[in-house]
């Protein structure tokens, strides 16, 4: 008979897993990106609705983006950068170095 693990045991094992760490890092990137977009929008005195119109999307899409609930594609990021008058800069970081 197989012994079932308790929820506390499962939760403890997940806390140590590399997958969980990667998940947290991805979520962290989305939240940092969201904060940058919101800060730029606010610095330019734009409402979410105004930015949405400039980008060609909806206010609710901007709200989800600024909330860190979605990961926008490169095309969307380019349109947002254009609307905000900034340059989009992406890079890869070699984690094995």
Secondary structure by P-SEA (a helix, b strand, c coil): cbbbbcaaaaaaaaaacaaaaaaaaaaaaaaaaaaaaaaaaaaacccaaaaaaaacccaaaaaaaaaccccccaaaaaaaaaaacbbbbbbbbcccc
